[in-house]
Amino acid sequence: MITDVLILAGGFGERLWPASSPENPKQFMTLNGNLSFLQNSIQRALALGISGKILVITRKDIENECVRQCLTLAAAETAANAEKILKDCVVIAEPAGRHTSAAIMTGVCFVKKLYENQKRTFLVLTSDHAISPTDNFVSDCKKAAFAAENGMFVCFTIPPEAPSVEYGYIKIGESVFESDSIFRISHFKEKPDLETAKKYLESGKYFWNSGMFAFDADTFTAEMKKCTGEVYESFLPVIEGKKPVVVKLDGIGVIKDWPEFYKVYECVPKIAVDKAIAEKTSCACAVTTTFSWTDIGNWDVFSRICTNPANAEVVQKNCSGNFVYSDIPVVLCGVNDLVVVAKNGKLLVMKKGTSNLVRDASREMK
């Protein structure tokens, strides 16, 4: 079974600008006025009934908001879940952004320090996915845990709904463990052009890479050492050092003192875990998922799945196909297929299908 969950919750909120920002990135946004994306990720961790920690890996400048999000969720949960959040949620603020290899290595080392000589099986989630139903998610995680406990580095693949250039792809090979849903990974493919994506879809052998992972902690560190030794070696001060000092901030665990951790971040390479391990290891496998999955990566996706935006007054005349997400009154006349976002004193007017321009445009606005 999964013993510990690590939730990646850094990011700078550029793709959902101006509703998100470095101070209020998208993991704190809500869909249809419900829980935030981060809180939904914590709920998924709770649904697994894990015995260990729920780690939220984030940036130092939003550490307090992550703590507040945990507390707000605890107040809305059952007594048992609230107790779990207060007891086992730990917010770990990185000194600097060093991509997912460093973030995950931090979480693994943290747990291994707390539970010395114990077998730990990790699930890595992100804080910007919409996943349902929960029962299917839990069932697929059990399959992943089985593979991880048997020495595999597990990815979760998503059946492609359309030819997309937004995601990396995984080509699956033969089945393992005599399972009809766990397969060797034949190839990882970068984000393709549209024609290649169409061929992938037609073949039926290529799946979207979800960015979620499962593994045994010892397997992870061994594969990091073998596949990308420079990351492993950067973490030697943590691996060989003392346990971190954890204190409670308003009831949620945070790091008070871990000098070796800060030293590591002065030199650790900035590399994605996909590049560091997944694409290099000989023990990669994939669970073909049965749950519905959406990466809330841009306004085209957000506008498609947000059915009840909490808007101020919106009036449209002779319009069709527009999505409005605004905290001020908006009037649209004679325009179609636009995304209009008015948040935090800033305005985005975007033709649907051009989300890829938003990040660069927001950087120019700064």
N, C-alpha and C positions, 0 to 999 in steps of 0.2 A: 504493500500500500504506500501511497504518498505520505511522507512524514512531515515535509516542510514545503511551504509555498513562497516563492519569491515573485514580487510584483514590480515590474519596471515602471517607474513613474517620474521620469525626468522630463526632458523635452522643453521646448521654448514657445510652443503655441503659435507657430507661424502659419501653418496650413489652414487653420480655422480663424485667422485674423479677420476682423477685429474683435470677435467675441472672445477669442483666446489671445493670450499675450504671455510674455515671459513671467509676469507676476501672477497670472491666472491662466495657466495652460489648459489644454483641452481635457485632461483627466479630471478636472474639477467642474467641467460643464455637465449639464444634464440633458437627457433626451426626453422630450414630452413632459418636462417638469417633474421627473421622478428623481431617483438617486443619481449621483454623479457616476461617471465611468469608473473612477477609482473605487467608489463604494460598491459598485456592481462586481468589480473584480474581487474585492474582499469577500463579498457574499458567496462568490463561486468557491473561494478557498474554504469558507465555512461549510459549504455543502459537502465537501469531501470528508469531513469529520476527522481531520488530521490531528495527530498527537503533538506535533511540534509547533514551530514558529510560522507566523505570517509576516514576512519581511517586505516592507515597502522601501525600495531603493529610489532615492530622489535627490534633488538639489538642495543645497544648504539654505538658499533664500526662500524656498517654499516648504521647508521642514515643518514650520508651525501650522501651515494650512493642511498639510497631510495629517498631522496630529488631530486637528479640529475635525477633519473628515472622518477619521476613525472614531472619535468620540460621538459625533452626530449619528453615525451608523449604529454604534453601540446602544445609544438611547432609543433607537427605533426597533431594535432586534429583540428576540426572545431573551429570557434571562440567561439561558445556557450560552447563546451566541454572544451576548454582551460580556459575560464572564470570560469567554475565550478571547475576545478582542482585547479586553483590559489586561488579561494575563499574558497573552502570547503575541500580540501585534508589536512589532518593533519598526520604527522609522529610522532608516540609515541614510544620512545625508552625505553624499559624496563631496569631497573638497573641490572637485572639478569634473566636468563631463569627459569621460574617457571611453564612451561607447559601451556596448553590451557585454563584451568579454570581461572588462574590469568590474562592471556592476555585478555580474553573476558570480565571478570569482570572489568578490567581497562577501556576498551572501553565503556562499558555500563555506568559505573560511570562517565566517562568523559562527555558523551552526556547528561546524566541526570543533571549534573551540569550546562551545557550550556543552556538546555531547561527545566528549572524547571517547574514541574506540567504539562508537556506536554506528551501526549501519544507518545511513540517512538517504532517503529517496526524495528527490526534489521535483517540483513542478514549477516551471517558469511561465508566468503570464505577463501580458502587457496591460496597461490601464486605459486602452482606447479601442477595445473590441466590444461588439455587441454579440452575445452568444445565447442561444436558446435551443431547445428546452434544457433546463438544468439536469434532468435525469439522464439525458443522452450525454451531456458533458461529463457527468460523474462516471457513467459506464465506460466512456472512451478513455478517461483518465486511469481507470482500473487496468485497462489493457496496456496503456503506456507504462504504468507502474510495474506490471509483470515483466515487460521487456526490459525496463531499466534495472530491475532487480537481478536480471540475468545478463548484465554487463553491456546493454545497448545504450547508445545515445539516441533518444527518441525525438523525432519531429512529428508534428501534427499536420496532415495534409487536408486541404479543402477542395472538394470537387468544384472545378471552375464552372461558373454560370455563364460566362461569355469570354471571348478572347480579350484579355486585359494586358495592357502594358504597364500596369501599376504594381504588379506583384512578381516576386521571384517564383520559379517553378521547380517542382521535384518530379523526376521520372522514377516510378517505382519498378522494382525488379521482382525476384521470386519471393514467395511468402516465407515467413519464418515462424517457428514454434507451432507449425501445423495450424496456423490461424488464417482465416479469410479476411482479416483486417489489419494484420501487421506484416509489413513487407520490407525487404532490403531496399535501400535507396541506390538506384543505378546512377543517377546524375543529378546535380543541382544546376539550374540554369538561371542566369541573370535575367533581369527584366527585359523581355524580348521586344522586337518591333511588332507591329500589328499583324503582318503576314505570318510571322513565325508563331505568334500567339494563336492564330487561327489553325495552324497545322497542329499545334499542341492540343487544342481542344478536340479536333477531329480524330486524333490518334487514340484518345481515351486513356492514355498512359501517363499523362502529365497532370499534376495537381498544383494548386497554389500552395506556397509555403506560408503557414500561418504566423510564424514567429514565436510559437510556443514550443517548449521543450520539456522533456523529462529525463532524468538520469540519476544514477547512484553517485553520491558525492565523491567517493574514492575514484570511480571511473572518470568523473569529470576532471578532477585534478590530474589524474594520470594521463588522460588524453590531451589536456592543455600542455602538460610538460612535453609530451611526445610531438604534438602537432604544431604548437606555437610556443616554443620554449621561452621566448623573450617575455611573454606575459607571465608565465609561471615563475620565472626567475625574478621578475619585478615584485612578486608577491612573497618572496622568501622571508622578508622581515615580518610579515603577518603570520605566515605559516609557522615560523620558528619562534614567534614572540609570545607575549602574554595575552590572556583573555581580555576582551574589551570590557570596559566599565559601562554598564547600562543603568540609567536612572529613569524615573518616571517624569514625564512632562504632562501635567494635567491628567495623569492616569495612563498614558501611553508610553511605552519604552522608547528611549532615544539613546544615542551614543553620547556619553559624557567624556570619556577618555579612551583613546586608542591610538597612541602616537605612531605605532608601526603602520597603521592604516593611512595616516596622513603622509607618511614618508613614501609609501608605495605610489601614491597619486602624483608625486613629483616626477616620476619617470616611467610609469606603465604606458605601453603603447596604446594608441586609440584604434581599436579594431573590433568589428562586429563578431559575435560568437559564431555566426554562420561561416565567416571566413576563417576564424581561428580554429574551430573544431569540426563543425558539421560537414564542411566540404572536403576535409582532409582525412577524417577518421575512417577506419575500416569497420567500425562497429555502428554505423548510422543505420537506423531503420525508421519507418514511418507508420503511424497509425492513421488509417483512413477514417476520418471522422463521420459521425452520424448527426452531429448538431448543426444548427444554422449559425453561420459566422459572418460577421461584417466588420471590416477594419474601418473605423471612423477616421479616415485619413484626409478627407477634403470636403469641401462644401457640396460637391455633386453627390457624394455618398450621404452626407448628413441630411441634405434636403430630400433625398429619396426615402429615408427611413423615419424622419421626424414628421409625424402626422399631426401633432398638436403643439406647435410652437407657442411659447408664452409671449405673445405679441401685445404691444399697445394697439391702438385702433389702426386697422388697415382697410383702405377703400381702393377698389380696382374697377376701372371703367374700360370696357372693350379690351380686356386682357385675357390671357390664358397661359397656363403652365408656369406661373411665377411662384417663387418661394420667398417669403418675407420673414426675417428673424430680427425683430426690432424692439427697442425699449422706448421709441418715440413714435408718434403717429406717422403713417406713411400713406401717400396717395400715388397710385400708378395709373396712367392713362395710355391706352393704345400700345402697350408693350407686351411681349411674349417671351417665355422661356428665360427669365432672369432669376438670379439669386440676389436678393437685396438684404444686406446685413447692416444694421445700424446699432452699434453697441460701443459702450465706453467712449462716447464722444467722437467716434470715427465711423466712416461709411464705406461699405464695399458694394459696388454694383457690378455684377459679373454675369456674362452670358453663360448659361448652362453648358457644361462640357469644356470649360476653360479653367478648371481648378488648378491645373499645373502652373498657372501664372501667378497664383496668389502669394506664394512664399517669397518669390523674388520681388514682387511689387511691395509687399509689406516691409521688406528690408530697405527698399528705396525710400519708403515713407519715413522710416526712422531717421 
